[in-house]
Amino acid sequence: MNETLRQAVELLGQGMLGIFVVLGLIALLVVLMQKLSGKR
């Protein structure tokens, strides 16, 4: 039971980390697009 719980928490942590990385990349893309489109 305890081992299963630990594995679940590890998976959850990895998932959260992945989500934050993806969100960060999207934020960077949005900022770049704004800077490029703002030069017109």
N, C-alpha and C positions, 0 to 999 in steps of 0.2 A: 504493500500500500504506500509506504513512505517513498520507496524508489519510484513508483509510478508518478506520485505527486511531484517529485523532484524533476523527472523527465518532462512533465507537463509544464512546469514553471520555466524550465530551460527553453522549451519550444516557444512558449509565450514571449519570453525575453527576446529570442531571436526574431520572432515575428514583429514585435514592437520596433526593434532596431531596424529591420528592413523597411518598415513603414516610414520611420523617421528619415531614413536615407532617401527614400523615394520622394517624400515631401520636400526635403531639402533640394533635391535635384530639380523638382518642378518649380520651386521658388526661384532658383537661379535662372532657369529658363525664362520665367516670366519677367524677371528683372532685365535680362539681356534683350528680350523682345521689346520691352518698353523703351530701353535705351536706343535700340536700332530704329524703331518706328518713330521715336521722338525727334529724329534728326531732319525729317522732311520739312 
